[in-house]
Amino acid sequence: MGADIRATRPYFRFKRGALTLFIEARATEKMAAVRARLAGALQALGGDDAYAAIGPGSIQLLAPQPGGAGQFRVLAGDTRVDACGLEDDAVVHFVLQLDDGTWEEPRAADYDADVGDMDVAA
């Protein structure tokens, strides 16, 4: 039986606000290549001018710190996917570079919390 494809080609959920993009990666490729594919996917969204001119250099990838609610670590572009400590189906947040050269704060919609707050009609 062959190797589990998810071990050699995991996919990740890239989140920013209410947007989630699913992107497959190869375990041996650099995060810079994954970031470039994310930039291409954002440009391909169409209809949203905010993403039309986004290049890979304007995107920063962040992984949640284990046990640190709201704490993130930057995923460096020269790091291989398999060295980032990410598992298949992991959530990776992405932020965009602001005009002043700083990075926006990471944010993602918390659907679990939103669903818990919903009133259910009987």
C-alpha positions as CSV (number, residue, x, y, z in Angstrom):
1,M,0.0,0.0,0.0
2,G,1.3,3.5,-0.9
3,A,2.1,6.4,1.4
4,D,-0.7,8.5,2.7
5,I,-1.0,11.3,0.2
6,R,-2.0,13.7,3.0
7,A,1.4,13.2,4.6
8,T,3.3,14.2,1.4
9,R,0.8,16.7,0.1
10,P,-1.1,18.3,3.0
11,Y,-3.6,21.0,2.5
12,F,-4.0,24.0,4.8
13,R,-6.9,26.4,5.5
14,F,-5.7,30.0,5.0
15,K,-7.9,32.4,6.9
16,R,-8.3,36.2,7.0
17,G,-11.5,37.6,8.4
18,A,-14.4,35.6,7.0
19,L,-12.4,34.4,4.0
20,T,-11.0,30.8,4.0
21,L,-9.0,29.4,1.1
22,F,-7.9,25.8,0.9
23,I,-4.4,25.3,-0.6
24,E,-2.5,22.1,-1.1
25,A,1.2,22.0,-0.5
26,R,4.1,19.5,-0.9
27,A,5.9,18.6,2.2
28,T,9.3,19.4,0.6
29,E,8.5,22.9,-0.8
30,K,9.2,26.2,0.8
31,M,6.6,28.3,2.5
32,A,7.4,31.1,0.0
33,A,6.0,28.9,-2.8
34,V,2.8,28.3,-0.8
35,R,2.6,32.0,-0.2
36,A,2.9,32.6,-3.9
37,R,0.0,30.2,-4.6
38,L,-2.1,32.0,-2.0
39,A,-1.4,35.3,-3.7
40,G,-2.5,33.8,-7.0
41,A,-5.6,32.5,-5.4
42,L,-6.4,35.9,-3.9
43,Q,-5.9,37.6,-7.3
44,A,-8.1,35.0,-9.0
45,L,-11.0,35.7,-6.6
46,G,-12.2,38.5,-8.9
47,G,-14.6,41.2,-8.0
48,D,-12.6,42.3,-5.0
49,D,-10.2,45.0,-6.0
50,A,-8.4,44.8,-2.6
51,Y,-6.8,41.5,-3.6
52,A,-6.2,42.3,-7.3
53,A,-2.7,43.7,-6.8
54,I,-1.6,41.5,-3.9
55,G,1.8,40.0,-4.4
56,P,3.5,37.3,-2.3
57,G,5.7,39.9,-0.6
58,S,2.6,41.6,0.8
59,I,1.4,38.5,2.6
60,Q,2.6,37.2,5.9
61,L,1.7,33.7,7.1
62,L,1.0,33.0,10.7
63,A,0.5,29.8,12.6
64,P,-1.2,29.7,16.0
65,Q,1.1,29.1,18.9
66,P,0.3,25.8,20.7
67,G,-1.5,26.7,24.0
68,G,-1.4,30.4,23.3
69,A,-4.8,31.8,22.5
70,G,-4.3,34.7,20.1
71,Q,-0.6,34.1,19.9
72,F,1.0,33.5,16.5
73,R,4.4,32.6,15.0
74,V,5.5,33.8,11.6
75,L,6.1,31.1,9.0
76,A,9.3,32.1,7.3
77,G,9.4,31.8,3.5
78,D,12.6,29.9,3.4
79,T,11.3,27.1,5.7
80,R,10.1,23.8,4.2
81,V,6.5,22.9,4.8
82,D,7.4,19.8,6.7
83,A,9.6,21.8,9.0
84,C,6.9,24.2,10.1
85,G,5.2,21.9,12.5
86,L,1.9,22.1,10.6
87,E,-0.4,19.1,10.2
88,D,-2.7,18.3,7.4
89,D,-5.9,20.5,7.6
90,A,-4.1,23.0,9.8
91,V,-5.3,26.6,10.0
92,V,-2.8,29.2,8.8
93,H,-3.8,32.9,9.2
94,F,-2.6,35.4,6.7
95,V,-2.2,39.2,7.1
96,L,-1.5,41.9,4.6
97,Q,1.2,44.5,4.7
98,L,-0.2,48.0,5.3
99,D,0.9,51.1,3.4
100,D,3.3,52.1,6.3
101,G,5.1,48.8,6.0
102,T,3.7,47.2,9.1
103,W,1.4,44.2,9.2
104,E,-2.3,44.2,10.0
105,E,-3.4,42.3,13.1
106,P,-4.6,38.7,12.4
107,R,-8.3,38.2,12.5
108,A,-10.6,35.4,11.5
109,A,-14.3,34.8,12.0
110,D,-15.0,32.4,14.8
111,Y,-17.9,30.4,13.5
112,D,-18.0,28.1,16.5
113,A,-18.6,31.0,18.8
114,D,-21.1,32.6,16.4
115,V,-23.1,29.4,16.1
116,G,-23.1,29.0,19.9
117,D,-24.7,32.5,20.2
118,M,-27.5,31.8,17.7
119,D,-31.1,31.4,18.9
120,V,-32.7,28.3,17.5
121,A,-36.3,28.7,16.4
122,A,-38.5,26.0,17.8
